[in-house]
Amino acid sequence: DWIDEHIDQPLNIDVVAKKSGYSKWYLQRMFRTVMNQTLGDYIRQRRLLLAAEALRTT
């Protein structure tokens, strides 16, 4: 949820790891295990979906 709320801001593994309190290596490993994609891929996918939605509604 935090990632989606801040998707319009610069996000990367370092920022999210610092916010979550986990090491970036642990966070990346757990994120991939749970979400079946890397954190970077998730952020890109969410941004592309939001951009596509914005294009459809303008």
SVG drawing of the C-alpha trace seen along z (x, -y; Angstrom):
<svg xmlns="http://www.w3.org/2000/svg" viewBox="-12 -15 33 32">
<polyline fill="none" stroke="black" stroke-width="0.4" points="0.0,0.0 2.8,-2.4 4.4,-1.9 1.1,-2.6 0.5,-5.7 4.0,-7.1 4.1,-5.8 4.4,-9.3 7.7,-9.9 11.1,-8.5 11.1,-4.9 13.7,-2.3 14.9,0.6 16.9,-1.6 14.0,-4.0 11.5,-1.2 14.0,0.8 14.8,-2.2 11.0,-2.9 10.3,0.8 13.3,1.2 14.5,4.3 17.8,4.7 17.5,4.2 18.6,7.7 16.1,9.3 13.3,7.0 14.0,7.9 14.2,11.6 10.9,11.5 9.1,9.3 10.0,11.6 8.9,14.6 5.5,13.1 4.8,11.1 6.5,13.3 8.3,10.3 11.0,7.9 10.2,4.6 11.5,2.6 9.3,4.6 6.3,4.0 6.9,0.2 7.3,0.0 4.2,2.0 2.1,-0.2 3.4,-3.4 2.6,-2.1 -0.9,-1.1 -1.5,-4.5 -0.1,-6.3 -2.3,-4.2 -5.4,-5.0 -4.5,-8.7 -4.3,-8.6 -7.7,-6.8 -9.4,-9.4 -8.0,-12.5"/>
</svg>
